[in-house]
């Protein structure tokens, strides 16, 4: 299975404090590596290429042994709004004073419905 993963720019990379490789994601989620790749392919998770290695995923996308609740739906809305993976990552991790904090922090705090509503507004 070939996985198309965008190369991230340095500015966006610095918004994320901890990155996980696909094997680390698979280990944390207690899944085979093939299933972790499928999560990226299905846009349930978002991974980008940093340097010359394979895809990496922000650690904040995981909640214990699960993908964070509300993240897959938000990724779908951002994709439908025309955002590519790097733009979606940048939007999720950029602080927004009206939330307060970043959209990813709001999702982690259980406010994923509000974040999805804001993401839907981006398409208009």
Buried (B, 14 or more C-beta within 10 A) or exposed (E): EEEEBBEBEEEBBEBBEEBBBBEBBBEBBEBEEEEBBBBBBEBBBBBBBBEEEBBBBBBBBBBEEEBBEBBBBBBBBBBEBEBEBBBBBBBBBEEBEEBEBBBBBBBBEEBBEBBBEBBBEBEE
